[in-house]
Amino acid sequence: MESDQDILISEKDVTGVLRLTLNDNRRRNALSEEMLRELDVAFSSAAVDSSVRVIILAAKGSVFSSGHNLKEMTSAREHDDRGRAYFAKILALCAKVMQGIVACPKPVIAEVSGVATAAGCQLVASCDLAIASQTAQFSTPGVHIGLFCSTPMVALSRNVSNKHAMEMLLTGDMISAARAAEIGLINRITSEQELSEAVLALAHKIASKSSLTLATGKRAFYEQCEMSLSKAYEYASNVMVENMLAFDAEEGIGAFVEKRTPQWRDE
């Protein structure tokens, strides 16, 4: 599967951890049309693959992702409509990928080494969890070039507080990994040398749980976030009732009471 030509490398280990690696260093791992299409296929396939339990999204090189391929976007200005149709197509595809990460029943962990800017920062924010190296940096720098990072804003504003999100969006300043952890954009920081090992350890810990339970919880988490408090409790209560009736909940509770290791059937 892996070659110098691949812009997205896909590898799965025996525990069901799927590792997707952006591998387009020549274009700073930009979210080109080709990269977005490959990511869309990869997440869509993983969503329905019962052998995949957790997904790690990583990147090769010093840049995690520089965001959209601006050269590709600029070339579309030569069209009769000055690129309107192409811009709409790319942004719709990007939105599909970001929403696909959230909708994917498998937990997705971003492994960030290097710089994540604009839609690259959006990609990190769209993942369920994110661990970064000490040298990682993040920004939404669109204001520097007259293009507000409106679509990265969607994921960013759902992960950090309004004022922290607005500061990043209005200034375009690069923030450190330490600051990203402080405002909640990432979970924690490790050294560059320990990054992959730390992410894999977290992925294996999550992969050891019932995949049915994880999928139920992930879906419920994002659904209730958009609801009023009373609606959220009503919805979450119904989810828990259904979850309690699942085999894995019965097995897990029984194993806890009997002080033994649960045997998941993912059902």
KELOVO-312899 format. One record per residue (C-alpha): residue number from 1; chain; x, y, z. Coordinates in nm, 2 decimals. Example, Ala and Ser with C-alpha at 12.3 -4.5 7.8 and 13.67 -1.06 7.14 Angstrom:
# KELOVO-312899
<1, "A", <1.23, -0.45, 0.78>>
<2, "A", <1.37, -0.11, 0.71>>
//
This chain:
# KELOVO-312899
<1, "A", <0.00, 0.00, 0.00>>
<2, "A", <0.28, 0.24, 0.08>>
<3, "A", <0.48, 0.42, -0.19>>
<4, "A", <0.64, 0.76, -0.25>>
<5, "A", <0.35, 0.85, -0.47>>
<6, "A", <0.08, 0.79, -0.21>>
<7, "A", <-0.06, 1.11, -0.06>>
<8, "A", <-0.25, 0.91, 0.20>>
<9, "A", <-0.10, 0.59, 0.36>>
<10, "A", <-0.34, 0.35, 0.53>>
<11, "A", <-0.21, 0.08, 0.77>>
<12, "A", <-0.40, -0.13, 1.02>>
<13, "A", <-0.26, -0.33, 1.31>>
<14, "A", <-0.39, -0.66, 1.46>>
<15, "A", <-0.57, -0.47, 1.74>>
<16, "A", <-0.79, -0.29, 1.48>>
<17, "A", <-0.61, 0.05, 1.50>>
<18, "A", <-0.61, 0.21, 1.16>>
<19, "A", <-0.34, 0.46, 1.09>>
<20, "A", <-0.40, 0.72, 0.82>>
<21, "A", <-0.09, 0.92, 0.73>>
<22, "A", <-0.09, 1.23, 0.51>>
<23, "A", <0.21, 1.19, 0.28>>
<24, "A", <0.22, 1.48, 0.04>>
<25, "A", <0.53, 1.67, 0.17>>
<26, "A", <0.58, 1.84, -0.17>>
<27, "A", <0.26, 2.03, -0.11>>
<28, "A", <0.30, 2.05, 0.27>>
<29, "A", <0.02, 1.80, 0.31>>
<30, "A", <-0.23, 2.04, 0.17>>
<31, "A", <-0.59, 1.94, 0.16>>
<32, "A", <-0.60, 1.93, -0.22>>
<33, "A", <-0.90, 1.79, -0.41>>
<34, "A", <-0.71, 1.46, -0.44>>
<35, "A", <-0.62, 1.45, -0.07>>
<36, "A", <-0.98, 1.53, 0.04>>
<37, "A", <-1.12, 1.26, -0.18>>
<38, "A", <-0.88, 1.00, -0.04>>
<39, "A", <-0.97, 1.11, 0.31>>
<40, "A", <-1.34, 1.09, 0.23>>
<41, "A", <-1.30, 0.73, 0.10>>
<42, "A", <-1.08, 0.63, 0.39>>
<43, "A", <-1.31, 0.75, 0.67>>
<44, "A", <-1.62, 0.62, 0.48>>
<45, "A", <-1.46, 0.28, 0.45>>
<46, "A", <-1.34, 0.27, 0.81>>
<47, "A", <-1.69, 0.36, 0.93>>
<48, "A", <-1.84, 0.04, 0.80>>
<49, "A", <-1.54, -0.19, 0.85>>
<50, "A", <-1.60, -0.39, 1.17>>
<51, "A", <-1.23, -0.48, 1.20>>
<52, "A", <-1.14, -0.11, 1.25>>
<53, "A", <-1.18, 0.00, 1.61>>
<54, "A", <-0.99, 0.32, 1.64>>
<55, "A", <-0.84, 0.56, 1.38>>
<56, "A", <-0.52, 0.76, 1.41>>
<57, "A", <-0.47, 1.05, 1.17>>
<58, "A", <-0.10, 1.15, 1.14>>
<59, "A", <0.12, 1.32, 0.88>>
<60, "A", <0.48, 1.28, 0.75>>
<61, "A", <0.71, 1.58, 0.74>>
<62, "A", <0.74, 1.91, 0.93>>
<63, "A", <0.39, 2.02, 0.84>>
<64, "A", <0.08, 1.83, 0.96>>
<65, "A", <-0.13, 2.01, 0.70>>
<66, "A", <-0.11, 2.36, 0.55>>
<67, "A", <-0.48, 2.37, 0.47>>
<68, "A", <-0.63, 2.40, 0.13>>
<69, "A", <-0.41, 2.40, -0.18>>
<70, "A", <-0.42, 2.77, -0.26>>
<71, "A", <-0.25, 2.72, -0.60>>
<72, "A", <-0.52, 2.47, -0.70>>
<73, "A", <-0.79, 2.72, -0.58>>
<74, "A", <-0.62, 3.01, -0.76>>
<75, "A", <-0.60, 2.83, -1.09>>
<76, "A", <-0.98, 2.80, -1.09>>
<77, "A", <-1.01, 3.18, -1.12>>
<78, "A", <-0.94, 3.13, -1.49>>
<79, "A", <-1.29, 2.98, -1.53>>
<80, "A", <-1.57, 3.19, -1.67>>
<81, "A", <-1.73, 3.21, -1.32>>
<82, "A", <-1.40, 3.32, -1.16>>
<83, "A", <-1.38, 2.99, -0.98>>
<84, "A", <-1.72, 3.01, -0.80>>
<85, "A", <-1.83, 2.66, -0.89>>
<86, "A", <-1.49, 2.50, -0.81>>
<87, "A", <-1.46, 2.68, -0.48>>
<88, "A", <-1.81, 2.56, -0.38>>
<89, "A", <-1.72, 2.21, -0.48>>
<90, "A", <-1.40, 2.20, -0.28>>
<91, "A", <-1.55, 2.35, 0.03>>
<92, "A", <-1.84, 2.11, 0.01>>
<93, "A", <-1.60, 1.82, -0.02>>
<94, "A", <-1.40, 1.95, 0.28>>
<95, "A", <-1.71, 1.99, 0.49>>
<96, "A", <-1.81, 1.63, 0.40>>
<97, "A", <-1.47, 1.50, 0.52>>
<98, "A", <-1.48, 1.70, 0.84>>
<99, "A", <-1.84, 1.59, 0.92>>
<100, "A", <-1.74, 1.24, 0.82>>
<101, "A", <-1.48, 1.23, 1.10>>
<102, "A", <-1.74, 1.34, 1.35>>
<103, "A", <-2.00, 1.10, 1.22>>
<104, "A", <-1.76, 0.81, 1.20>>
<105, "A", <-1.86, 0.56, 1.47>>
<106, "A", <-1.49, 0.49, 1.54>>
<107, "A", <-1.29, 0.73, 1.77>>
<108, "A", <-1.04, 0.94, 1.57>>
<109, "A", <-0.72, 1.06, 1.72>>
<110, "A", <-0.51, 1.33, 1.56>>
<111, "A", <-0.13, 1.28, 1.60>>
<112, "A", <0.01, 1.62, 1.54>>
<113, "A", <0.38, 1.68, 1.47>>
<114, "A", <0.46, 2.01, 1.30>>
<115, "A", <0.24, 2.29, 1.18>>
<116, "A", <-0.14, 2.27, 1.13>>
<117, "A", <-0.28, 2.58, 0.97>>
<118, "A", <-0.62, 2.69, 0.83>>
<119, "A", <-0.81, 2.37, 0.72>>
<120, "A", <-0.52, 2.17, 0.86>>
<121, "A", <-0.61, 2.32, 1.20>>
<122, "A", <-0.97, 2.24, 1.12>>
<123, "A", <-0.88, 1.88, 1.06>>
<124, "A", <-0.72, 1.86, 1.41>>
<125, "A", <-1.02, 2.02, 1.57>>
<126, "A", <-1.26, 1.78, 1.39>>
<127, "A", <-1.09, 1.47, 1.54>>
<128, "A", <-1.23, 1.34, 1.87>>
<129, "A", <-0.89, 1.35, 2.04>>
<130, "A", <-0.56, 1.51, 1.96>>
<131, "A", <-0.21, 1.47, 2.10>>
<132, "A", <0.07, 1.69, 1.97>>
<133, "A", <0.45, 1.71, 2.00>>
<134, "A", <0.61, 2.00, 2.19>>
<135, "A", <0.71, 2.16, 1.86>>
<136, "A", <0.36, 2.15, 1.70>>
<137, "A", <0.20, 2.48, 1.61>>
<138, "A", <-0.15, 2.59, 1.51>>
<139, "A", <-0.32, 2.88, 1.34>>
<140, "A", <-0.61, 3.00, 1.13>>
<141, "A", <-0.42, 3.26, 0.93>>
<142, "A", <-0.67, 3.35, 0.66>>
<143, "A", <-0.70, 3.71, 0.77>>
<144, "A", <-0.33, 3.76, 0.66>>
<145, "A", <-0.44, 3.70, 0.29>>
<146, "A", <-0.79, 3.86, 0.30>>
<147, "A", <-0.97, 3.53, 0.34>>
<148, "A", <-1.13, 3.47, 0.68>>
<149, "A", <-1.11, 3.11, 0.80>>
<150, "A", <-1.48, 3.07, 0.80>>
<151, "A", <-1.50, 2.69, 0.75>>
<152, "A", <-1.21, 2.61, 1.00>>
<153, "A", <-1.41, 2.84, 1.24>>
<154, "A", <-1.68, 2.58, 1.26>>
<155, "A", <-1.47, 2.31, 1.41>>
<156, "A", <-1.25, 2.55, 1.60>>
<157, "A", <-1.55, 2.72, 1.77>>
<158, "A", <-1.69, 2.38, 1.88>>
<159, "A", <-1.36, 2.29, 2.06>>
<160, "A", <-1.25, 2.61, 2.23>>
<161, "A", <-1.43, 2.90, 2.39>>
<162, "A", <-1.56, 3.19, 2.18>>
<163, "A", <-1.29, 3.43, 2.29>>
<164, "A", <-1.00, 3.19, 2.23>>
<165, "A", <-1.15, 3.10, 1.89>>
<166, "A", <-1.20, 3.46, 1.79>>
<167, "A", <-0.85, 3.56, 1.89>>
<168, "A", <-0.70, 3.29, 1.66>>
<169, "A", <-0.94, 3.38, 1.38>>
<170, "A", <-0.90, 3.76, 1.41>>
<171, "A", <-0.52, 3.78, 1.45>>
<172, "A", <-0.42, 3.47, 1.25>>
<173, "A", <-0.13, 3.43, 1.50>>
<174, "A", <0.04, 3.10, 1.53>>
<175, "A", <0.00, 2.94, 1.87>>
<176, "A", <0.22, 2.68, 2.04>>
<177, "A", <0.13, 2.33, 2.14>>
<178, "A", <0.13, 2.45, 2.50>>
<179, "A", <-0.13, 2.72, 2.43>>
<180, "A", <-0.33, 2.47, 2.22>>
<181, "A", <-0.35, 2.24, 2.51>>
<182, "A", <-0.44, 2.53, 2.75>>
<183, "A", <-0.74, 2.63, 2.54>>
<184, "A", <-0.86, 2.28, 2.47>>
<185, "A", <-0.77, 2.24, 2.10>>
<186, "A", <-0.56, 1.94, 2.19>>
<187, "A", <-0.56, 1.69, 2.48>>
<188, "A", <-0.20, 1.69, 2.57>>
<189, "A", <0.16, 1.73, 2.46>>
<190, "A", <0.45, 1.48, 2.44>>
<191, "A", <0.80, 1.50, 2.31>>
<192, "A", <0.86, 1.44, 1.94>>
<193, "A", <1.03, 1.11, 2.02>>
<194, "A", <0.74, 0.98, 2.23>>
<195, "A", <0.45, 1.11, 2.02>>
<196, "A", <0.36, 0.81, 1.81>>
<197, "A", <0.41, 0.57, 2.11>>
<198, "A", <0.18, 0.79, 2.32>>
<199, "A", <-0.09, 0.81, 2.06>>
<200, "A", <-0.08, 0.43, 1.99>>
<201, "A", <-0.10, 0.36, 2.36>>
<202, "A", <-0.42, 0.57, 2.38>>
<203, "A", <-0.56, 0.41, 2.07>>
<204, "A", <-0.50, 0.06, 2.21>>
<205, "A", <-0.66, 0.15, 2.54>>
<206, "A", <-0.97, 0.28, 2.36>>
<207, "A", <-0.97, -0.02, 2.11>>
<208, "A", <-0.99, -0.26, 2.41>>
<209, "A", <-1.35, -0.13, 2.48>>
<210, "A", <-1.67, -0.25, 2.32>>
<211, "A", <-1.69, -0.09, 1.98>>
<212, "A", <-2.07, -0.08, 2.01>>
<213, "A", <-2.04, 0.12, 2.33>>
<214, "A", <-1.79, 0.36, 2.18>>
<215, "A", <-2.00, 0.42, 1.87>>
<216, "A", <-2.31, 0.48, 2.09>>
<217, "A", <-2.13, 0.72, 2.31>>
<218, "A", <-1.96, 0.91, 2.03>>
<219, "A", <-2.28, 0.96, 1.84>>
<220, "A", <-2.46, 1.07, 2.16>>
<221, "A", <-2.19, 1.31, 2.26>>
<222, "A", <-2.21, 1.52, 1.94>>
<223, "A", <-2.59, 1.50, 1.91>>
<224, "A", <-2.65, 1.63, 2.26>>
<225, "A", <-2.41, 1.92, 2.22>>
<226, "A", <-2.65, 2.08, 1.98>>
<227, "A", <-2.95, 2.04, 2.21>>
<228, "A", <-3.10, 2.25, 2.49>>
<229, "A", <-3.03, 2.11, 2.84>>
<230, "A", <-3.37, 1.95, 2.89>>
<231, "A", <-3.36, 1.80, 2.54>>
<232, "A", <-3.01, 1.67, 2.59>>
<233, "A", <-3.11, 1.49, 2.91>>
<234, "A", <-3.42, 1.34, 2.74>>
<235, "A", <-3.21, 1.22, 2.45>>
<236, "A", <-2.92, 1.09, 2.66>>
<237, "A", <-3.16, 0.90, 2.89>>
<238, "A", <-3.31, 0.72, 2.59>>
<239, "A", <-2.97, 0.64, 2.46>>
<240, "A", <-2.87, 0.49, 2.80>>
<241, "A", <-3.19, 0.28, 2.81>>
<242, "A", <-3.11, 0.13, 2.47>>
<243, "A", <-2.74, 0.09, 2.57>>
<244, "A", <-2.84, -0.09, 2.89>>
<245, "A", <-3.03, -0.35, 2.68>>
<246, "A", <-2.73, -0.43, 2.46>>
<247, "A", <-2.54, -0.75, 2.52>>
<248, "A", <-2.21, -0.57, 2.59>>
<249, "A", <-2.36, -0.36, 2.87>>
<250, "A", <-2.51, -0.67, 3.03>>
<251, "A", <-2.17, -0.85, 2.99>>
<252, "A", <-1.97, -0.55, 3.11>>
<253, "A", <-2.18, -0.49, 3.42>>
<254, "A", <-2.18, -0.87, 3.50>>
<255, "A", <-1.80, -0.88, 3.46>>
<256, "A", <-1.76, -0.59, 3.69>>
<257, "A", <-1.98, -0.75, 3.96>>
<258, "A", <-1.81, -1.09, 3.92>>
<259, "A", <-1.46, -0.93, 3.91>>
<260, "A", <-1.36, -1.08, 3.57>>
<261, "A", <-1.25, -0.94, 3.23>>
<262, "A", <-1.55, -0.87, 3.00>>
<263, "A", <-1.58, -1.06, 2.68>>
<264, "A", <-1.71, -0.81, 2.42>>
<265, "A", <-1.93, -0.91, 2.13>>
<266, "A", <-1.97, -0.56, 2.00>>
<267, "A", <-2.35, -0.60, 2.01>>
//
